[in-house]
Amino acid sequence: MKCPYCKSEQTAVIDTRVAEDGQTIRRRRECESCDKRFTTYERVELAMPVVVKASGFRIPYEREKIRTGFARALHKRPVPTQYVDAAIDRIEQRVLARGEREISSRTIGEMVMQELKKMDSVAYIRFASVYEDFQRVDEFREKVLELKRPGRKARPRAQGK
């Protein structure tokens, strides 16, 4: 590790602790040339698989693309940001748990739909309509009816509607 002050490669670790997040190691170092101290952090770097698009192109995984999909579907919906962050974390955990070097964009899209279905039915329909490329009103109707099938409670309608 090079000293950020004098660029010497002669540094020593003088203290090591687990950081507050529990996922990072914090190290205090001292430069043996200039005697200045600095802190470094060490964390696990997980390699996400490459995403294979429907066209066959391969692109790097980007968390922000998933976040953008959620943002579009949830536009003007009452869903807190921390719910979206937790959903993206769950998707990434599932992607990593597969242990594969590649994953189809379709598989990731289906994971997003599953999370939206649990989170907000309007956002789920919005995302599904674009993702599944609805061409007819019947396709919307079928997705809405799918939400009302046994095992799901329909939301009570407001009085007077």
Secondary structure, 3 states (H helix, E strand, C coil): CCCCCCCCCCEEEEEEEECCCCCEEEEEEEECCCCCEEEEEEECCCCCCEEECCCCCEECCCHHHHHHHHHHHCCCCCCCHHHHHHHHHHHHHHHHHCCCCEEEHHHHHHHHHHHHHHHCHHHHHHHHHHHCCCCCHHHHHHHHHHHHCCCCCCCCCCCCC
